[in-house]
Amino acid sequence: MSHPNLQISLRVALSVIGLRLVLFFGRFEAEWLDTVYIYINLAALPALAVYAIWPRGRATGFLEDAKECLRLLGLYSIIMAAFFYVYYGAVDTEFFPSMHERITFGEIEASDENLNPEEVGSRVRSFFSLRNGTAIVLAAYMAFSLFYAVFFSAVKRAVPKVSR
């Protein structure tokens, strides 16, 4: 078994996905639970990054550490973006319509002009779509992945005790 093992990314992603499904199907509806879930989901990225570059008795360079770290984080990112698409497209199908309503209502309330609710709603639906949301989630995960890969690879070199 090579280090870092890609199965760790898969296991972490499945655990986070399982947590989301338990929260949804268990009908846990406290708003703070969604926030906690997002923090847990995003906390997996630095945890996976540290796992990927943790010293295992062999000397590695900065680029090798960053590459291995990006492999794990990239896989996690792709799995979570795919889950986002499936989850909001098939499981929690009411999320985007309710968001569209709230955003449309907020836009009309905040405006001094007489806005046509149908026109505002159409613009909101076209921008806040499942496809665009998934693309944003994937881009954000990949940006975080790149940051953590570079950051923790640099920290490994900057702190002498860690790099041994």
C-alpha positions as CSV (number, residue, x, y, z in Angstrom):
1,M,0.0,0.0,0.0
2,S,1.4,3.3,-1.0
3,H,1.2,6.5,0.9
4,P,-0.9,8.5,0.7
5,N,-3.8,6.0,0.1
6,L,-6.6,7.4,-2.1
7,Q,-9.1,5.2,-0.2
8,I,-8.7,7.6,2.7
9,S,-10.3,10.4,0.5
10,L,-13.1,8.1,-0.5
11,R,-13.7,7.0,3.1
12,V,-13.8,10.6,4.4
13,A,-16.1,11.7,1.5
14,L,-18.4,8.8,2.2
15,S,-18.5,9.7,5.9
16,V,-19.3,13.3,5.2
17,I,-22.0,12.2,2.6
18,G,-23.4,9.8,5.1
19,L,-23.6,12.6,7.7
20,R,-25.5,14.8,5.3
21,L,-28.0,12.1,4.4
22,V,-28.6,11.3,8.1
23,L,-29.3,14.9,8.8
24,F,-31.7,15.2,5.9
25,F,-33.6,11.9,6.3
26,G,-33.5,12.2,10.1
27,R,-35.3,15.5,9.6
28,F,-32.9,17.4,11.8
29,E,-34.0,20.9,10.9
30,A,-32.0,23.2,13.1
31,E,-30.2,25.8,11.0
32,W,-27.0,25.5,13.0
33,L,-26.7,21.9,11.9
34,D,-26.2,22.9,8.3
35,T,-23.5,25.3,9.4
36,V,-21.8,22.5,11.5
37,Y,-22.1,20.2,8.5
38,I,-20.4,22.7,6.2
39,Y,-17.6,23.2,8.8
40,I,-17.1,19.4,9.1
41,N,-17.1,19.1,5.3
42,L,-14.5,21.9,4.8
43,A,-12.4,20.7,7.8
44,A,-11.8,17.4,5.9
45,L,-9.6,19.3,3.5
46,P,-6.8,20.4,5.9
47,A,-7.1,17.0,7.7
48,L,-6.6,15.2,4.4
49,A,-3.7,17.5,3.5
50,V,-1.9,16.9,6.7
51,Y,-2.4,13.1,6.2
52,A,-1.0,13.3,2.7
53,I,2.2,15.0,3.6
54,W,2.8,13.5,7.1
55,P,6.4,12.2,7.2
56,R,6.5,8.4,6.7
57,G,10.2,7.8,7.0
58,R,11.2,8.8,3.5
59,A,12.4,12.2,2.3
60,T,10.2,14.0,-0.1
61,G,10.4,17.3,-1.9
62,F,8.0,20.2,-1.8
63,L,6.6,19.4,-5.3
64,E,6.1,15.7,-4.5
65,D,4.3,16.5,-1.3
66,A,2.1,19.1,-3.0
67,K,1.3,16.7,-5.8
68,E,0.4,13.8,-3.4
69,C,-1.7,16.2,-1.4
70,L,-3.5,17.5,-4.5
71,R,-4.3,13.9,-5.5
72,L,-6.1,13.2,-2.3
73,L,-7.8,16.6,-2.1
74,G,-8.7,16.6,-5.8
75,L,-10.5,13.2,-5.4
76,Y,-12.3,14.5,-2.4
77,S,-13.3,17.6,-4.2
78,I,-14.7,15.8,-7.2
79,I,-16.6,13.3,-5.1
80,M,-18.2,16.2,-3.0
81,A,-19.1,18.2,-6.1
82,A,-20.7,15.2,-7.6
83,F,-22.6,14.6,-4.4
84,F,-23.7,18.2,-4.3
85,Y,-25.2,17.8,-7.8
86,V,-27.0,14.5,-7.0
87,Y,-28.1,15.6,-3.5
88,Y,-29.7,18.9,-4.6
89,G,-30.9,17.4,-7.9
90,A,-32.6,14.3,-6.5
91,V,-32.7,14.3,-2.7
92,D,-33.3,17.8,-1.4
93,T,-35.1,19.1,-4.5
94,E,-36.8,22.0,-2.5
95,F,-33.5,23.8,-1.7
96,F,-33.0,25.7,-4.9
97,P,-36.7,26.7,-5.4
98,S,-36.9,28.0,-1.8
99,M,-33.6,29.9,-2.3
100,H,-34.9,31.4,-5.5
101,E,-38.0,32.6,-3.6
102,R,-36.0,34.1,-0.8
103,I,-33.5,35.8,-3.1
104,T,-36.2,37.2,-5.4
105,F,-38.3,38.5,-2.5
106,G,-35.2,40.0,-0.9
107,E,-34.2,41.7,-4.1
108,I,-37.6,43.2,-4.6
109,E,-37.8,44.3,-1.0
110,A,-34.4,46.0,-1.1
111,S,-35.0,47.8,-4.4
112,D,-36.4,51.3,-4.6
113,E,-37.6,50.6,-8.1
114,N,-40.8,48.8,-9.1
115,L,-39.3,45.5,-10.2
116,N,-41.2,42.9,-12.1
117,P,-41.2,39.8,-9.8
118,E,-41.3,37.5,-12.9
119,E,-38.3,39.1,-14.4
120,V,-36.3,39.2,-11.2
121,G,-37.3,35.5,-10.5
122,S,-36.2,34.5,-14.0
123,R,-32.8,36.2,-13.5
124,V,-32.3,34.6,-10.1
125,R,-33.3,31.1,-11.4
126,S,-30.9,31.4,-14.3
127,F,-27.9,32.4,-12.1
128,F,-28.6,30.2,-9.0
129,S,-29.1,27.0,-10.9
130,L,-27.9,23.5,-9.9
131,R,-25.3,23.5,-12.7
132,N,-23.8,26.8,-11.6
133,G,-23.9,25.9,-8.0
134,T,-22.0,22.6,-8.7
135,A,-19.4,24.5,-10.8
136,I,-18.9,27.0,-8.0
137,V,-18.6,24.2,-5.4
138,L,-16.1,22.4,-7.5
139,A,-14.1,25.5,-8.1
140,A,-14.1,26.4,-4.4
141,Y,-13.0,22.9,-3.4
142,M,-10.2,22.9,-5.9
143,A,-9.0,26.4,-4.8
144,F,-9.0,25.3,-1.2
145,S,-7.2,22.1,-2.2
146,L,-4.5,24.0,-4.0
147,F,-4.1,26.4,-1.1
148,Y,-3.8,23.6,1.5
149,A,-1.5,21.5,-0.7
150,V,0.9,24.4,-1.0
151,F,0.4,25.7,2.6
152,F,1.0,22.4,4.4
153,S,3.9,21.4,2.1
154,A,5.6,24.8,2.9
155,V,4.8,24.3,6.6
156,K,6.5,20.9,6.5
157,R,9.7,22.6,5.3
158,A,9.5,25.6,7.5
159,V,9.1,23.7,10.8
160,P,12.3,21.6,11.2
161,K,10.8,19.1,13.6
162,V,7.9,18.3,11.3
163,S,10.0,17.6,8.3
164,R,12.1,14.9,10.0
